Amino acid sequence: MQNPDIYTVSRLNSEVRLTLELQFQQLWLVGEVSNFVAAASGHWYFSLKDQAAQVKVAMFKQANRYATGHWYFSLKDQAAQVKVAMFKQANRYATVRPQNGQQVLIRARISVYEPRGEYQLLAEFIEPAGAGLLKQQFEQLKAKLAAEGLFAPERKQPLPANPRRVGVITSPTGAAVRDIITVLARRAPGIELIIYPCQVQGETAAAQLRNMLSTAIRRNEVDVLIIGRGGGSIEDLWCFNDEALARAVADCPIPIVSAVGHEIDFALTDFVADVRAATPSAAAELVSPDQSQYLVALTQLQQRLSRAMRRQLAQQQPRLMQLQQRLQQLHPQRRLEQQQQRLDELQLRLQRRMQQHLQTARRQHSYLQQSLQHLSPAKAIKQQQLQLQQLAKRLQQAQQQQLKYSSQQLARLSAQLHT
């Protein structure tokens, strides 16, 4: 029988750490901060936990024969948590200092704290949950659709050179439709404009956008479509990140231009549409013919080049991340971080031990003081003084009585002598 490969605990923890760090790429997590500690070294240590799920239950008397009345109670799940370390090199760029009970979004990598054999997260970025969470959801859905090929340039349809009718899916009272009308009236007043009215913000906006897109496809009365709205926050533009709407735009048989927000705003419809316009006014310029045909062709070529560059960069990004991960794993800074974390832990333990020792010394000092008070000669002297005072008082009384008795006897003898 071949001798088994016997591991030491240190070797096992080290290999587990390397396995986790090689297996997992950077992660995004959202959760609640608890047990936050800012060490003297500048490093942050805390736990990230989920909210415990709770459901209310009612059990009526008819359902339980042993019940004397109706029962009402709650069932609660145990919240999960994971330990997080954020070293000074990373947290000095943080825009927020974590607080216990705060919901945060973090980017981290998995590691193992070898001295205790505990797996933990090493945070590299942190921000309050909210807009950051929406951005993360946007990136995840964007990556999903990109992996399915919905952003591929070969799926894109060319815009018609001389459209007769242009359809606009937007709010009929917003600034976007007014900008489109102004641009078309200036560039191509002969184009007929058809508005498909719907909400472009709120909970029902995505459903209305999908409904108007289906209506435009069913009627088949326009040569090109514009879908979009004016600028706003990520929450205001979120209906254009609806997955069902993005798939409907990608499958639209009519050439479609996405014009959501301002130039810096991006939505999923921008990536799945045939053309992305920076603004509604730019969309109107794209769909309307212009004398400068070469500028239009150049713009299209630039867009194709930009998409090809983004695709090439996206293909090379995993390789770059893998090389960065390997470089980080072999960097001596990792070992220094482990040792620094161990030092912080020992410092905290030393502080707790010193506090315990001081508390024990204080209790012993108090006990010795009480014992000294009990054994102090001042108390015995005070008792002897009281006893001396009592004896002096008794002596004085005895002297007075003896003097009185002698006086009486002298008076009696004097009377006898006189007789």
LINRAQUI-V721127 format. One record per pair of residues at least 4 apart in sequence whose C-alpha atoms are under 7 Angstrom apart, sorted by the first residue. I is the first residue (numbers start at 0). GAP is how many residues later the second one is. Records with the same first field share a line. If there is no record, write none. Layout:
# LINRAQUI-V721127
I->GAP + GAP
This chain:
# LINRAQUI-V721127
6->4 + 5
7->4
8->4
9->4 + 104
10->4
11->4
12->4 + 101 + 104
13->4 + 100
14->4
15->4
16->4 + 94 + 95
17->4
18->4
19->4 + 90 + 91
20->89 + 90
23->86
24->84
25->81 + 82 + 83
26->80 + 81 + 82
27->78 + 79 + 80
28->76 + 77 + 78
29->74 + 75 + 76 + 99
30->17 + 18 + 19 + 72 + 73 + 74
31->16 + 17 + 18 + 69 + 70 + 71 + 72
32->13 + 14 + 15 + 16 + 65 + 66 + 67 + 68 + 69 + 70
33->12 + 13 + 14 + 66 + 67
34->11 + 12 + 65
35->9 + 10 + 11 + 63 + 64
36->7 + 8 + 9
37->4 + 5 + 6 + 7
38->4 + 5 + 305
41->46
42->43 + 44 + 45
43->41 + 42 + 43
44->39 + 40 + 41
45->37 + 38 + 39
46->34 + 35 + 36 + 37
47->33 + 34 + 35 + 36
48->30 + 31 + 32 + 33
49->29 + 30 + 31
50->28
51->24 + 25 + 26 + 27
52->23 + 24
53->20 + 21 + 22 + 23
54->19 + 20 + 21
55->17 + 18 + 19
56->15 + 16 + 17
57->13 + 14 + 15
58->4 + 11 + 12 + 13
59->4 + 9 + 10 + 11
60->4 + 6 + 7 + 8 + 9
81->38
82->37 + 38
83->36 + 37 + 38 + 39
84->36 + 37 + 38
85->4 + 5 + 36 + 37 + 38
86->4
87->4
89->34
93->31 + 32
94->32
95->31
97->4
102->25 + 26
103->22 + 23 + 24 + 25
104->21 + 22 + 23 + 24 + 27 + 28
105->17 + 19 + 20 + 21
106->16 + 17 + 18 + 19
107->13 + 14 + 15 + 16
108->12 + 13 + 14
109->10 + 11 + 12
110->8 + 9 + 10 + 11
111->5 + 6 + 7 + 8
112->4 + 5 + 6 + 7 + 225
113->4
126->5
128->4
129->4
130->4
131->4
132->4
133->4
134->4
135->4
136->4
137->4
138->4
139->4
140->4
141->4 + 126
142->4
143->4
144->4 + 5
145->4 + 5
149->100 + 122
150->120 + 121
155->118
156->98 + 117
157->97
158->96 + 128
160->128
161->127
162->60
163->27 + 28 + 59
164->26 + 27 + 28 + 57 + 58
165->26 + 27 + 28 + 56 + 57 + 58 + 59
166->26 + 27 + 28 + 55 + 57 + 58 + 59
167->26 + 27 + 28 + 57 + 58 + 59
168->26 + 27 + 28 + 43 + 57 + 58 + 59
169->26 + 27 + 28 + 29 + 30 + 57 + 58 + 59
170->26 + 27 + 28 + 29
171->5 + 25
174->4 + 55
175->4 + 53 + 54 + 104
176->4
177->4
178->4 + 101 + 102
179->4 + 100 + 101 + 104
180->4
181->4
182->4 + 98 + 101 + 102
183->4 + 5 + 100 + 104
184->4
186->101 + 103
187->100 + 101
195->16
197->10 + 11
198->6 + 9
199->5 + 29
200->4 + 35 + 36 + 38
203->4
204->4 + 34
205->4 + 33 + 34 + 36 + 39
206->4
207->4
208->4
209->4 + 35
210->4
211->4
212->4
213->4
214->4
215->4
222->31
223->30 + 31 + 32
224->29 + 30 + 31 + 32
225->30 + 31 + 32 + 57
226->30 + 31 + 32
227->30 + 31 + 32 + 52
228->30 + 31 + 32 + 51
229->30 + 31 + 32
230->29 + 30 + 31
231->4 + 5 + 29
232->4
233->4
239->27 + 28 + 29
240->5 + 26 + 27 + 28
241->4
242->4
243->4
244->4
245->4 + 22 + 23 + 26
246->4
247->4
248->20 + 23 + 24
249->22 + 23
254->19
255->17 + 18 + 19
256->16 + 17 + 18 + 19 + 20 + 26
257->11 + 12 + 15 + 17 + 18 + 19
258->17 + 18 + 19 + 20 + 21 + 24
259->5 + 7 + 19
260->4 + 18
261->16 + 17
262->15 + 16
265->4
267->4
268->4
269->6
276->5 + 6
277->4
278->4
279->4
280->4
281->4
282->4
283->4
291->4
292->4
293->4
294->4
295->4
296->4
297->4
298->4
299->4
300->4
301->4
302->4
303->4
304->4
305->4
306->4
307->4
308->4
309->4
310->4
311->4
312->4
315->4
316->4
317->4
318->4
319->4
320->4
321->4
322->4
323->4
324->4
325->4
326->4
328->5
331->4
332->4
333->4
334->4
335->4
336->4
337->4
338->4
339->4
340->4
341->4
342->4
343->4
344->4
345->4
346->4
347->4
348->4
349->4
350->4
351->4
352->4
353->4
354->4
355->4
356->4
357->4
358->4
359->4
360->4
361->4
362->4
363->4
364->4
365->4
366->4
367->4
368->4
369->4
370->4
371->4
376->4
377->4
378->4
379->4
380->4
381->4
382->4
383->4
384->4
385->4
386->4
387->4
388->4
389->4
390->4
391->4
392->4
393->4
394->4
395->4
396->4
397->4
398->4
399->4
400->4
401->4
402->4
403->4
404->4
405->4
406->4
407->4
408->4
409->4
410->4
411->4
412->4
413->4
414->4
